[in-house]
Amino acid sequence: MNDKKADLAGPGIGNYEDLEKVLPNDYESLLDVRETQYAIYAVKNYIEENLNKELNLMMVQVPLIVDVNSGVNDMLDRDGSRTPIEFHISNDYDKNPIDAQVVQAATKWKRVALEQFNCEVGQGINTDMRAVRKDYFLDHDHSAYVDQWDWERVMTEDQRNLEFLTDIVKKIWKVIVGADAHVRGLFPKLNTDKYPPIPEELTFLHAEEILNMFPDLPRKQRETKIIQEYPAIFIYGVGYPLKDGYPHEMRAADYDDWITETITKNGELMHGLNGDILVWNPITRRRHELTSMGIRVTKETLVKQLEMSGQMDFLELPYHKAIMNDEIPLSIGGGIGQSRTQMYILRKAHLGEVSVTVWPQILKDISAERKIFVLE
């Protein structure tokens, strides 16, 4: 059980001895460095255009830094293991200072922004979001630098169900599959028998169902097992404690709704209006998360989740007050990892092949030994 508890937050492999076993010894990039840069933007442009079309979104500007007192920064989980970078802006000789944070994601900011951009039901926003997550272990698919298509869309009360969530997820997957076909048309080298094609369809399973299949395994090991059987999967219900007493993964209490009762299967009640898309990475032969998303909390479920998480003091923050006072709309939203998705579609072994950030020397050395050359 201790392994399960340790597996709940702080993604990544955890040490470089294990990472050496994960990175392939027979890797050769299908595209050279210049081709890769062209392909990155081909994927990016396709996904932005078609995601906006499928979900009726508009591109908007997004903050890199936010006021600490606003409460809109993404805390990522609810155990305090990943905290944002904070700094003091002494502005006006400290007469009118601001304490700021670098965003970890724009999850909560987007919901507030829906009102700012006058979005009506069925309309939403999309952002080219950049963030810093300093508490990640840096491996081949986790970086301190994060880039996402962070999107949010206004919805109605009667759409707060798994059917609506599933429909949105299928539209997102359609865009990702389309991006793969588009870039393979532009770069024939990507059409190879060395790796299997991206699955046309997603499999949908609840986290409770996966636990029933592998009751003794920690979360990431359960995901690795199930993703080998179903190479593209959406896992419902991330955040609510499962029957073993642990959530599938920690999820912050103030954006996704993970407490609402949703379905009963074989007499077992299941919770959560959110989830993750995971795929099988044929290069690293591991689970690979592309997006996390969900229907957002109502004022009732916000209070319940904050109470469960011991964070009732959050209700004094402006963002949380806005939910409680019905000042911002009901919504659904998520973040699609840009570099993660590009890495998957372009058949890369390392995030550093598609994004420029900082890596420890040990990781760069391990990668170079395997002909994986990261950008600097």
N, C-alpha and C positions, 0 to 999 in steps of 0.2 A: 504493500500500500504506500510505502514511502516513495517508491518510484513513481506511482501515480501522482502523488502530491507534487513532486519535483517537476513533473511534466506539464503542469497546468499553464505556466507563463514563461516568458523569456525564451522565444523560439531560437532555433539553431542547434547545432550538433553538440557544442559544449566543450570540445577540446580538439587539438590539432592532430593527436594520434588517431582518433576516430575519423577525422576528416581525410587523412591520408588514405584510409581504406575506402572512402566514398568516391573520391575523384578518379576518373577512369585513367588507365595506363595506355589505352589505345586510341586516345582522342586526337582528332584532326578536324579543325573548323571547316565547315562546308563553304564558308565565304571568307575572303581575305579581309583585311582591316578596312580598306576603302569600300568594298562591296557591303560590308556590315553596316557602315554608317549610312549608306543610301537605303539599305533595307530597314534599318531602325526607323527612319522617317517615313518610309512607305507604310510600315505597320502603324506607326503613330497617327499619320494622317487618315488612314483608312478607319481605324477604330474611333477616332474622334468624330469624324463625319457620320459614320454609320450608327454609333452609339447615340449620338444626338438625334438622329432620324428615328431610330427604333423606339427611344424612350421620350421623344419630344422634349429635348433639352437644349439649352443655349449655353455657349461658352461664356464664362464670367471671370473676372479677376479674383484672386484668392490671396489671403494674407500669408506671409512667411512668419510674422511675429504677431502676437496678440497681447493684450493687457492681462496681467495675472488676475486682476479682480473681476474680469468678465466671466470667468468660468467656462469659456468656450474651447479651451484646449482639450485635446483628446488624451485621456489618461491611459488608454489602451487596455487596461485590466483594472481590477479592483483590489489588488493586494499590495500596491505601492512599489512594485518591483521595477517599474520603468517610469522614470520621472523626466520632465522636460528640462531643457537648458534655460536657466533664468539669468537675466541681467538687468542692471539698473541704468535707466536713462536719466542723467542728472539735470536735463533740460532747465534752462533759465536759472542757472546757479542753484539748482535744487529747490527753487521756489515752486515750480510746477513739474515735479518729476513723474516718471512713469516706471513702474516695475513691469518688465516684459518677459515673455517666454517665446522661444522658438517652437512653432507648432510641431506636434508629433503626427497629426493628421487634422484634416479640416472637418471632421465628422459633425461636431456640434455647430460650428460656425455656419455650415451650409444650411442647416435648418432655419437658423435666424435669417440667413441671406435670402431664403425663399420669399420672405415678406418684403425685404428690401428691394428685390427685383420684380415685385408685383406678380408673382407666379400664381396662376389659378389651378384648380384641380386638373390633373393630367399634364401639367407643365412642370418643368424643372430646370435645374442648372447643372453644368458640368465644369470642372476646373482642371487645369494643368498644375496640380499641387506638388510642391516640394516641401520636404520636412527633414528633421534630424531626430534620430532615435539613438541616443548615446549608450543605452544599456543593452543593446543587442550584442550577442557573441558574433563576431564577424567570420562568416564562412562563405561557401560558394554561392549561397542564395539568400544571405542576410547581410545587410549593409547598414551603416550608420546614416547613410543618405537614402532617403525614400522619395520616389516619384510615383504619383498615382493619378489616375482619372478619378477624382473624388466627385461623385454626383449625388443629387438629391432631387426628389420629385414629390409634388403635393398629391395627397390621396384623400379618400373619404373614409369615414368610420366603417362603412360596410365592406370596404376593401381590405380590412385588417384580418386576413385569413391566409392559409397556406396556398390556396388556389391562386390568389393574386400574386403572392411572392413567387410561386413556381413559374407563372407566366412571365414575370419580369426576368427571372434567372434564365429562362429559355431564350429570351430575346438577346440577353448579353452573350450567351454561348453562341448563338447564331452569328453575332458580330465577330467573335474570336475565330470561329471556324472560317468565316468569310475572309478575315484578314490573312489567315494561313493560305487559303487558296489564291488570294490576290498576290501575295509576295512570292509564292512559288511560281506564279505565272511570270513575274518580273525577273526572278532569279532561278533559272532551271537547275542550278546546282543543288538546290534544296530538295529537288525531287530525287530521293535516294531510297534504295531498298535497305539501307543500313539501319534506319529507324522506322518504326511503324507510323502510319498517318495519324493525325489528330482525330479522335473519335467524333463522329457526326452528332451523337446524342449523349446527353448527360444521364447518369443514374442518380436517382433521388432516394436518400436514406436518412432516417433520423439517427442522431447520435446514440440514442437509447438502443436502437436496433443493432448498431455496430458493436456496442458494449455487450449485447446479448450474444453476439457471434464470438467475441474474444474477451470474455469477462476478466481474465487474469492479466491482460496486457495494459500497459500505460497508453495514453491517448495517441502519441505519435506512432507507436508500434501497431496500434489498432488501425490507424490510417494507412500505414504502409502495407498491412495485410489486405485490407479491403480494396486499396487502389490497384493492387496487382490483379485482382479479379475484375474490377470495374475501373478502367484507366482514366475515366473522367467522371467525377462524382460531385454532387452537391449534398452537404451534410446539414440537415436541419437541426435546430435546437442547441446552439452553442452558448453556454453560460449558466443554465439552470442545473443544479445538482442532479446527477443521474442516480439510479438505484444503488450504486456502490458508494454513494455519498459525495462523489466528486463531480464537478462540471466537466464536460468534454474538454473545455478550455476556458480560462478566465476571460470574461468580457465585461467591460465597464458597465456600471449600473445605470448610466444616464443617457444612453442613446438607443441601442438595440433593445427591443422587447424580447427578453428571454424567459419571462415568467408566465406569460399567458398560456393557458391550457389549449392545446390545438387538436390532437388526435388521440384515439385509443386504438391500439393494435394488440390483438390477442389478450384483451382485458387489461392492458397496461396503458396508463395515462401518460402522455408525453407533452412537453412544454416547448415553447419558443417559436417566435416569428422571424427567425434570422438564420444565417448559415454561411458556409464557406464553399467555394469551388476549389477542389483539389484535382490535380492530374498526376499521372505517372510520368516521371521524367526518364525517358529511355537511355539517356546519356549517363546520368548519375545513378540511375536505378533506385530512385527515391521518390517520396511524396513531394509535390511541388504545389504550393498554394498560390492561386492567382488573384482571388478576390474574397473579401469579407463584406457582408451586406445584411440588411435587415429592415423590417418595418420598425419604426421608431416608437419610443414609449409615449403613452398617454400620461396625463397627470396622475391617474390612478396607479398605473403600473410603475411610473417613476418612483412614487413614494414607496411602494412595496419593495422594489429592487434596492433602493437606497437603504431601506430598513434592514433588509437581508444582508447588505454589505457593510452596515455600520457607518454609513456616510450621510446621515440625516442633516448634518450641518451644511451640506451642499445646497439645500433648499433656500439658503440665504443669498446665493449667487444670482446675478442678473439672468443668466441663461435659464436656470432652473425656475426662477420666478416667472419668466416669460411663458414657460410650459404650464405652470400652475395657474396662471391668469389667462390662459387661452389666447396669448398674444402672438403665437407662432403656429403655423398650420401642422396638421398631421402629415407625416411624410414617410417615404421609403427612400433608402439611399445606401451607398456603399463606396468602397474604394477598390479600384482595379489596379494592381501593381503594373506600372509601365515597363520597367526593366524586367520584372518577373515574366510578363507576358511576351516581351521581345525575346528574352532568353529561351523561352519554351518554343516559340514559333520558329526562331532562327536556329534552333538546335545547338544552343551554346551550353558549355559546361559550367560557366561562371558568370555571375552578375557583372563582374569587372570587365567582361568583354563587350558589354553594351552600355555601361555607365562609368563615369569618372568620379572616383571618391578616394578615400584613404583606406589602405589595407596594411596590416602588420607585415613586416618583412618575412616572417615565417610562412605566412600564407602565400605571398608572392613567390617564395622559393619553392614551396610545394607545388604550386600551379605551374611554374616554369619547367619543373622536372617532367611534367606530364604534357608539355606543349600547349599549355593554356596560358595565353599572354594577356594580362589585364591592362587596361588603359590607365595612364597616369598623367 
